Amino acid sequence: MNAYPLLEKIDSPDDIKKYSLSELEELARELRGFIVDTVAANGGHLAPSLGTVELTLALFSVFRFPQDKLIWDVGHQAYSHKILTGRRDRFHTLRQLGGITGFPNRSESKYDAFGVGHASTSISAALGMAISRDLCGRRNEVIAVIGDGALTGGEAFEALNQAGDLGKKLIVILNDNEMSIDKNVGGMSEYLSRIRLDPQYNRAKKDVGNLLMSIPHIGDKAYRTARIVKDSVRSALVPGSVFEEIGFHYIGPVDGHNLSLLQDILGRARQMDGPVLIHIHTKKGKGYLPAEQQPNKFHGIGVFDRKTGECPKKQGAPSYTSVFSKALIELAEKDTDLTAITAAMPSGTGLKAFGEVYPARFFDVGIAEEHAVTLAAGMAADGRHPVVTLYSTFAQRAYDQLMHDVCLQNLPVTLCLDRAGLVGADGPTHHGAFDLSYLRHMPNMTVFVPKDEAELRDMLATAVKMDSPSAVRYPRGAGLGVPLSETFHDIPIGKAEVLAETAEGQAALLAVGSMVHRAQQAAAILGEAGIAVSVVNMRFVKPLDTAVIDAMAAGHSLLVTLEENALAGGFGSAVAEYLMDSGLAAKTQLLRLGLPDRFIEQGKPAELLELCGLQPEQIAATVKERLK
């Protein structure tokens, strides 16, 4: 028996328009079941997508896609969109190597109007499309869907500001589910809560309007006059009306799971001139009880049991994130100047536990990485030592703040970059592939790259004692299972660790971070083939241990650099520059191994490493070939 009879008949958004309201409501149930089945087997962003099923159906039943343009912010909530736009039969390949991506992707479908993955971009992109539309004389609609979490990002406000000023025809749908990954924070979150909890403002506005319009002869004039003084009424009932003040028609809050109401409101918004903001209230995880009860757990989740919602218990070594979390709490006990900052990721970065132990010294700024870094700079300028913990891919957004506000002033801020390197199924928008490249050219910055979780502890302890900027980058997932000391040990700044040195060696493998262990495995393979290899844990990308490079260049015919970072401008480039500047390049061969100059797709980390030629067997084979 076909579990999804209505869904099986849909190949494009146009098919949605053929269904009655009752059929669409049944289709919503089928969509939720289909999404839960697939994510249980593959992992993915379950709770956000379950919350936008009715919204997606309403959009597709009212608008004409792809003539009209739909931009999903981040894209966590776009699984229904993917399924209904011709990707149903491939949805089982979600986030797998060679499969469909976890986020809207312009190269994947004509219905994906804009590629996304990072927050707060949708309104800017939508406004750009609206401007282009008007310049070309077209009449299509442009719709942006943004979550209340993404609305904490500064770019969203910059876009709202200009959209209100230009007055372009544009529809912004604010999907308010009170969460991003963790519970939302900040003034905007409080503001939206007041609107949700104070619906009498909207009722009062409607009732007053109806009353005035009913007055014979002067009703219409009285209503227009009343609009001029509506601010005082609104202020009395709901403090402030941000969206109307900057030029938007505001509609809401609206039940985001009432399909008929959504269709009606979207149809009305389509007829309105100028920018419109529709505020809908949805439930994250809607329709799947475990996700409703634990929306943060099911925001982004691995494989789980569909019946119970339980994930398989992970065995083995603790994760780098958990080791970092415990180490920072231990360090903060003795150093009261330590503070911790994150951008809407307290759980993902391991700082939630820090916030529970030291609530006065923990700050979640929302999805605002630029603010997080300059906030830290302000704390550092006043005598604190802040630790800013971000996913590597999101730290890219704060490049200027790191350069201008931290490094230029040589302030003691420690940047901890979780999920560095290839992160797996989230794909190119989330790989931490570029941090070594953009950090190492920042003056005054020290860049630590631990080889294992024990070295992470010691590097963190060393970094927070520094009076200058520092960064510690470490990978996603479990550590190597090495013993962890109860005490911390200082690591000499800029000094490498020689793990294996062979007299009369043919090659020296200079590795950083996650590649150190693979370099050791590759060296063992080469040793079995009679090729003598030395291995060095370089530890630092900046400053480089040039003395150890000199020694290895003197004793080996080939130097090999290994990094889980883009080759362009990364660790290998730093070694190449040193060899050239020191005059050693003329007599020393150099082989750089790392991530190629392209965006790496999604897949299991082991698959992606193999795709990049970075598994130990591949490293050994490449070195052997070069030595010939």
C-alpha atoms as one frame of an Amber mdcrd trajectory, in Angstrom:
protein
   0.000   0.000   0.000   1.316   3.440  -0.952   1.935   5.425   2.227   2.007
   8.744   0.339  -0.717   8.628  -2.357  -1.108  12.398  -2.768   2.596  13.151
  -2.572   3.388  10.597  -5.275   1.312  12.604  -7.766   3.265  15.844  -7.337
   6.105  16.642  -9.707   6.070  20.446  -9.554   4.456  23.288  -7.569   1.770
  23.630 -10.244   0.338  20.278  -9.131  -0.404  21.783  -5.713  -2.946  24.152
  -7.246  -5.157  21.217  -8.270  -5.775  20.090  -4.701  -8.645  21.133  -2.436
  -8.050  22.474   1.055  -8.845  19.106   2.653  -6.468  17.369   0.249  -3.737
  19.884   1.047  -4.201  19.229   4.746  -3.810  15.509   4.097  -0.783  16.251
   1.926   0.740  18.138   4.865   0.486  14.966   6.964   2.087  12.925   4.176
   4.919  15.422   3.804   5.712  15.281   7.501   5.783  11.490   7.448   8.006
  11.442   4.373  10.452  13.936   5.881  10.643  12.082   9.208  11.234   8.744
   7.425  14.082  10.177   5.346  15.816  12.133   8.096  15.612   9.162  10.471
  17.654   7.196   7.933  20.023   9.984   6.800  20.107  12.635   9.484  19.348
  16.259   8.711  17.505  19.387   9.807  14.233  17.853  10.900  12.482  20.186
  13.346  12.761  23.380  11.227  11.341  21.699   8.127   8.447  20.133  10.014
   7.423  23.609  11.130   7.047  25.039   7.609   4.964  22.374   5.853   1.718
  24.394   5.745   3.599  27.560   4.798   5.234  25.800   1.850   1.910  24.405
   0.616   0.270  27.806   0.949   3.070  29.513  -0.966   2.918  26.977  -3.773
  -0.869  27.198  -4.012  -0.904  31.020  -4.221   2.216  31.967  -6.204   3.638
  30.936  -9.575   7.076  29.441  -9.202   9.671  29.670 -10.666   8.400  32.898
 -12.312   7.884  34.235  -8.807  11.021  34.007  -6.689  11.209  32.286  -3.309
  14.278  32.671  -1.085  14.582  30.584   2.077  16.887  32.016   4.720  19.527
  29.454   5.800  17.444  26.676   4.231  17.029  24.493   7.325  13.281  24.710
   6.771  13.182  23.951   3.035  12.761  20.153   2.878   9.091  20.408   1.831
  10.171  22.837  -0.859  12.726  20.356  -2.169  10.287  17.449  -2.173   7.565
  19.389  -4.007   9.881  20.774  -6.694  10.762  17.552  -8.474  13.223  16.069
  -5.993  10.913  13.639  -4.214  12.402  10.554  -5.860  15.938  11.684  -4.954
  15.125  12.848  -1.464  16.505   9.614  -0.014  19.967  10.806  -1.174  19.700
  13.893   1.039  23.134  15.048   2.329  24.886  12.003   0.862  27.859  11.997
  -1.490  26.483  12.604  -4.976  22.981  13.246  -3.599  20.890  16.345  -3.140
  22.149  18.997  -0.768  20.663  19.868   2.592  20.079  23.491   1.573  18.588
  25.301  -1.450  21.130  25.236  -4.258  20.810  27.115  -7.564  22.676  24.417
  -9.478  20.236  21.778  -8.229  16.849  23.204  -9.237  15.309  26.134 -11.106
  13.012  26.531  -8.093  15.959  27.320  -5.820  16.154  31.021  -6.573  19.149
  31.638  -4.318  21.761  29.411  -2.713  21.844  29.629   1.080  23.288  27.968
   4.183  24.310  30.881   6.397  21.735  33.002   8.212  20.277  36.459   7.613
  20.834  36.685   3.833  17.326  36.208   2.420  15.963  39.759   2.625  19.079
  41.225   1.010  18.899  38.716  -1.834  15.161  39.196  -2.265  15.502  42.982
  -2.393  18.212  42.597  -5.020  15.862  40.473  -7.113  13.019  42.974  -6.664
  15.242  45.825  -7.840  16.374  43.781 -10.851  12.747  42.877 -11.639  11.699
  46.520 -11.676  14.640  47.548 -13.823  13.623  44.894 -16.364   9.936  45.809
 -16.223   8.777  42.386 -15.033   5.826  41.884 -12.685   6.732  38.737 -10.749
   6.571  38.457  -6.961   9.615  38.086  -4.722   9.198  36.344  -1.359  11.764
  35.905   1.408  11.176  33.496   4.301  13.300  34.324   7.341  13.244  32.813
  10.826  13.204  34.846  14.011  16.643  33.422  14.788  18.083  34.727  11.513
  16.420  38.070  12.206  18.963  38.609  15.003  21.655  38.972  12.329  22.699
  42.488  11.383  22.453  41.886   7.641  18.718  41.249   7.997  18.221  44.686
   9.569  20.371  46.362   6.937  18.166  44.830   4.260  14.912  45.714   6.053
  16.129  49.278   6.389  16.768  49.719   2.673  13.697  47.760   1.593  11.485
  50.053   3.661  13.221  53.108   2.248  12.971  52.009  -1.403   9.372  50.872
  -1.068   9.804  48.043  -3.573   7.098  45.408  -3.895   8.428  42.614  -1.731
   6.975  40.051   0.673   8.968  39.038   3.749   7.576  36.142   5.785   8.890
  36.069   9.342   8.662  32.465  10.516   8.628  32.911  14.264   9.124  29.642
  16.164  10.990  31.221  19.098  14.184  29.297  18.326  17.180  29.131  16.023
  19.135  26.077  17.162  18.902  26.969  20.825  16.362  29.307  22.393  16.505
  32.755  20.829  17.962  35.634  22.813  17.950  39.401  22.569  15.657  42.378
  22.301  14.052  41.344  18.988  13.086  37.987  20.453  11.453  39.774  23.403
   9.698  42.167  21.028   8.226  39.348  18.945   7.117  37.596  22.124   5.169
  40.691  23.176   3.431  40.792  19.799   2.549  37.091  20.013   1.224  37.457
  23.544  -0.605  40.738  22.971  -2.986  40.144  20.049  -5.399  42.775  21.331
  -3.361  45.364  19.400  -4.401  43.815  16.100  -7.995  43.339  17.252  -8.129
  46.904  18.533  -6.764  48.307  15.301  -9.358  46.405  13.287 -12.246  47.301
  15.607 -11.364  51.007  15.640 -11.069  51.011  11.862 -14.470  49.360  11.430
 -16.050  51.786  13.875 -14.701  54.860  12.108 -15.651  53.598   8.670 -19.233
  53.096   9.837 -19.741  56.805  10.596 -21.978  58.303   7.848 -20.398  60.804
   5.451 -17.167  61.323   7.403 -16.130  57.740   8.159 -13.578  57.400   5.382
 -11.978  60.763   6.187 -11.952  59.960   9.903 -10.261  56.635   9.223  -7.544
  58.273   7.122  -7.013  60.880   9.836  -6.856  58.174  12.500  -4.017  56.488
  10.658  -1.899  59.554  11.371  -2.284  59.129  15.136  -2.227  55.344  15.195
   1.291  55.378  16.665   0.042  56.519  20.062  -2.609  53.778  20.127  -0.120
  51.161  19.052   2.466  52.287  21.599  -0.055  51.925  24.365  -0.904  48.364
  23.393   2.305  46.979  21.915   5.534  48.858  22.700   6.942  49.941  19.354
   6.136  48.782  15.850   9.528  48.348  14.284   8.455  46.976  10.936   5.817
  49.604  10.183   8.126  52.396  11.280  10.757  51.407   8.718   8.246  51.255
   5.884   6.684  47.781   5.823   3.020  46.848   5.874   2.865  44.541   8.895
   0.440  41.595   9.045   0.320  39.313  12.038   0.923  37.414  14.100  -0.727
  34.618  12.117  -1.093  30.907  12.906   1.504  29.360  10.618  -0.244  25.988
  10.653  -3.666  27.282   9.502  -3.448  26.509   5.796  -6.651  28.285   4.776
  -5.680  31.443   6.671  -2.189  31.426   5.164  -3.620  31.145   1.649  -5.945
  34.069   2.273  -3.256  36.311   3.748  -0.699  35.491   1.056  -3.309  36.232
  -1.595  -4.020  39.606   0.006  -0.326  40.415   0.381   0.143  39.685  -3.304
  -2.262  42.514  -4.125  -0.546  45.068  -1.888   1.966  47.627  -3.078   5.320
  48.137  -1.415   7.081  45.878   1.076   4.942  43.613   3.252   6.032  41.664
   6.323   3.848  38.719   7.351   4.570  37.506  10.865   3.610  33.835  11.255
   3.927  31.789  14.424   4.884  28.122  13.984   5.890  25.200  16.148   9.326
  23.771  15.531   9.067  20.001  15.055   5.314  20.185  14.358   3.687  16.781
  13.866   6.465  14.587  15.286   6.198  14.454  19.065   9.886  13.831  19.911
  10.857  16.847  17.786   8.127  19.000  19.344   9.366  18.075  22.824  13.077
  18.540  22.021  13.297  20.977  19.098  16.935  21.834  19.820  17.960  18.156
  19.636  16.070  17.663  16.374  17.201  20.920  14.763  20.094  19.102  13.152
  20.241  15.421  14.030  21.983  12.255  12.900  20.357   8.896  12.256  17.635
   8.067  14.806  14.917   5.539  15.581  11.717   6.865  14.043   9.471   5.241
  16.653  11.300   6.484  19.730  13.297   9.440  18.448  16.403   8.023  20.098
  19.819   8.217  18.450  22.263   5.293  18.624  24.560   5.722  21.587  28.015
   6.807  20.540  30.871   4.778  21.934  34.507   5.695  22.211  36.436   8.907
  22.736  34.831  12.164  23.860  34.290  14.822  21.216  36.649  17.749  20.749
  33.729  20.010  21.660  33.134  18.335  25.016  36.863  18.335  25.849  37.023
  22.053  25.032  33.922  22.708  27.154  35.305  21.029  30.257  38.723  22.602
  29.826  37.319  26.127  29.614  35.243  25.636  32.764  38.362  24.403  34.601
  40.414  27.362  33.408  37.679  29.859  34.316  37.637  28.568  37.893  41.163
  29.898  38.424  41.010  32.896  36.062  38.073  35.178  36.858  38.913  37.391
  33.858  37.852  34.672  31.422  34.515  35.232  29.692  32.834  33.155  26.981
  30.902  34.376  23.938  29.034  32.523  21.211  26.624  33.395  18.404  23.393
  31.412  18.904  25.334  28.149  19.353  25.688  27.468  23.102  24.932  23.753
  22.708  26.842  23.174  19.487  30.003  24.874  20.722  29.927  23.334  24.202
  29.428  26.682  25.943  26.027  25.817  27.379  27.735  24.064  30.282  29.980
  27.090  30.849  26.891  29.312  30.971  25.326  27.089  33.621  28.427  27.268
  35.830  29.301  30.926  35.163  26.099  32.630  33.957  27.406  36.149  34.567
  30.448  35.487  32.385  28.626  33.861  29.458  27.124  35.756  26.520  25.036
  34.427  23.633  24.678  37.294  21.150  22.326  35.568  18.688  23.284  35.083
  15.052  25.646  38.052  15.078  29.233  36.902  14.653  30.504  40.386  13.804
  29.063  41.765  17.033  30.417  38.783  18.996  33.998  39.560  17.977  33.839
  43.315  18.574  32.023  42.707  21.857  34.995  40.544  22.815  37.376  43.274
  21.714  35.603  45.715  24.013  35.883  43.316  26.939  39.571  42.723  26.192
  40.257  46.451  26.002  38.867  46.734  29.520  40.975  43.975  31.055  39.067
  40.742  30.405  40.159  37.759  28.318  37.141  36.693  26.231  36.958  33.330
  24.462  34.798  33.595  21.340  33.632  30.145  20.236  32.149  29.770  16.754
  31.881  27.177  14.045  34.730  27.807  11.626  32.398  28.458   8.693  30.471
  31.149  10.600  33.598  32.905  11.840  34.210  33.925   8.221  31.469  36.490
   8.721  33.562  38.345  11.289  36.719  38.696   9.202  36.822  42.497   9.343
  36.146  42.581  13.078  38.975  40.118  13.720  41.339  42.182  11.593  40.312
  45.699  12.567  38.963  45.439  16.104  41.084  42.623  17.555  44.363  42.263
  15.682  44.991  45.909  14.830  44.651  46.753  18.514  46.563  43.608  19.539
  43.902  42.650  22.070  43.882  39.398  24.081  40.917  37.656  22.470  40.977
  33.888  21.922  38.952  32.630  18.968  38.008  28.946  19.249  36.931  27.452
  15.924  34.864  24.292  16.202  33.989  22.170  13.118  37.247  23.111  11.354
  37.994  21.120   8.209  35.494  18.887   6.424  32.317  18.554   8.488  30.474
  15.998   6.352  26.818  16.006   5.358  26.156  19.738   5.703  28.426  20.282
   2.725  30.222  23.306   1.277  28.310  25.955   3.211  29.493  24.424   6.477
  32.990  23.032   5.818  35.584  24.936   7.830  37.967  24.977   4.904  39.416
  28.475   4.929  40.281  29.539   8.484  44.013  28.818   8.328  44.201  30.841
   5.114  42.500  33.961   6.437  43.900  33.835   9.977  47.562  33.409   9.203
  47.900  36.710   7.350  46.473  38.738  10.240  49.267  40.620  12.059  49.592
  39.821  15.788  47.542  36.602  15.447  48.825  33.279  16.810  47.206  30.202
  15.240  47.154  26.946  17.252  46.208  23.640  15.578  46.025  20.705  18.048
  46.758  17.182  16.848  44.409  15.562  19.396  42.075  16.365  22.273  44.852
  16.359  24.892  46.781  18.969  22.943  43.577  20.990  22.563  43.382  21.329
  26.348  46.967  22.516  26.608  46.670  24.878  23.653  43.557  26.476  25.104
  45.308  26.934  28.452  48.289  28.508  26.674  46.155  30.790  24.502  44.141
  32.305  27.340  47.366  33.374  29.069  48.487  35.384  26.057  48.281  39.178
  25.907  47.607  39.139  22.168  45.083  37.630  19.698  45.020  33.868  19.304
  42.957  31.239  17.503  42.570  27.530  18.235  40.941  25.406  15.525  39.771
  21.820  15.958  37.616  19.341  14.045  34.095  18.052  14.463  33.380  14.763
  16.199  35.246  12.390  18.457  38.874  12.796  19.433  41.497  10.103  19.054
  40.925   8.653  22.515  44.279   9.720  23.938  44.700  10.006  27.731  43.724
  13.386  29.176  45.815  14.930  31.918  44.110  16.495  34.925  46.541  19.410
  34.724  47.397  21.838  31.950  50.804  22.221  30.310  52.063  25.319  28.544
  53.069  24.852  24.922  56.011  26.976  23.733  54.640  29.441  21.191  55.712
  28.631  17.656  57.505  25.382  18.554  56.783  22.168  16.649  56.902  18.620
  17.985  59.029  16.044  16.150  57.143  12.759  16.450  59.459  10.587  14.380
  62.843  11.438  12.903  64.777   9.148  10.617  68.450   9.587   9.858  69.088
   9.678   6.125  65.345  10.199   5.667  63.849  10.532   2.215  60.758  12.564
   3.169  59.548  14.624   6.106  55.827  14.933   6.687  54.975  18.312   8.246
  51.370  18.124   9.435  48.895  20.203  11.410  45.758  19.252  13.314  43.716
  16.307  12.136  46.329  15.436   9.508  49.028  14.593  12.069  47.505  11.197
  12.880  47.057  10.456   9.172  50.648  11.502   8.536  51.806   8.966  11.111
  49.730   6.258   9.426  51.091   7.217   6.004  54.643   7.123   7.386  54.071
   3.585   8.632  52.870   2.528   5.163  55.910   4.135   3.543  58.212   2.525
   6.100  56.893  -0.895   5.121  57.843  -0.028   1.544  61.410   0.800   2.645
  60.994   4.585   2.476  62.375   6.386   5.544  60.034   9.156   6.673  60.081
  11.679   9.501  56.870  13.119  10.981  56.475  16.534  12.575  53.461  17.912
  14.411  53.890  21.563  13.455  51.318  22.694  16.067  51.311  26.298  14.822
  50.491  27.784  11.450  51.577  31.152  12.794  54.276  31.603  13.899  55.980
  28.817  11.960  58.772  26.853  13.558  61.322  27.756  10.904  64.127  26.032
  12.811  62.450  22.627  12.438  61.755  23.343   8.758  65.460  24.127   8.289
  66.431  20.864  10.014  64.000  18.767   7.978  65.066  20.425   4.737  68.684
  19.636   5.543  68.042  15.938   6.232  65.381  15.029   3.650  65.006  15.319
  -0.087  61.262  16.036   0.100  59.109  18.046   2.498  55.393  17.262   2.519
  52.857  19.571   4.162  49.467  18.184   5.209  46.417  20.188   6.276  42.615
  19.883   6.306  42.293  23.395   4.913  42.313  25.003   1.497  45.733  24.741
  -0.120  45.389  28.317  -1.372  47.004  30.489   1.284  47.041  27.793   3.950
  49.740  26.070   6.008  51.493  24.616   2.967  51.616  28.054   1.389  53.259
  29.406   4.539  55.990  26.743   4.309  56.437  27.424   0.584  56.848  31.150
   1.249  59.446  30.469   3.915  61.429  28.121   1.663  61.413  30.721  -1.096
  62.335  33.641   1.164  65.117  31.709   2.916  66.694  30.443  -0.289  65.979
  26.795   0.541  63.526  26.338  -2.334  66.345  25.818  -4.822  67.484  22.597
  -3.132  64.333  21.406  -1.325  61.361  19.728  -2.974  57.967  20.599  -1.519
  54.693  18.681  -1.885  51.564  20.371  -0.495  48.576  18.193   0.364  45.262
  19.675   1.477  41.856  20.699   0.149  41.789  21.590  -3.562  40.724  24.957
  -4.945  37.032  24.147  -5.208  34.049  23.829  -2.891  33.858  20.287  -1.534
  30.437  18.650  -1.672  28.594  16.871   1.137  29.215  13.293   2.207  30.691
  11.285   5.044  34.006  12.768   6.249  35.931   9.633   5.247  34.446   9.830
   1.742  35.378  13.488   1.410  38.934  12.927   2.608  39.287  10.220  -0.010
  37.837  12.574  -2.607  40.625  15.018  -1.716  43.369  12.370  -1.644  43.957
  12.759   2.090  43.531   9.220   3.413  46.796   7.639   4.685  47.061   5.162
   1.786  46.594   7.993  -0.710  49.142  10.193   1.053  51.688   7.371   0.999
  51.063   6.699  -2.677  51.426  10.384  -3.583  54.687  10.707  -1.641  56.043
   7.526  -3.210  55.220   8.820  -6.680  56.878  12.180  -6.021  60.044  10.508
  -4.691  60.432   8.665  -8.000
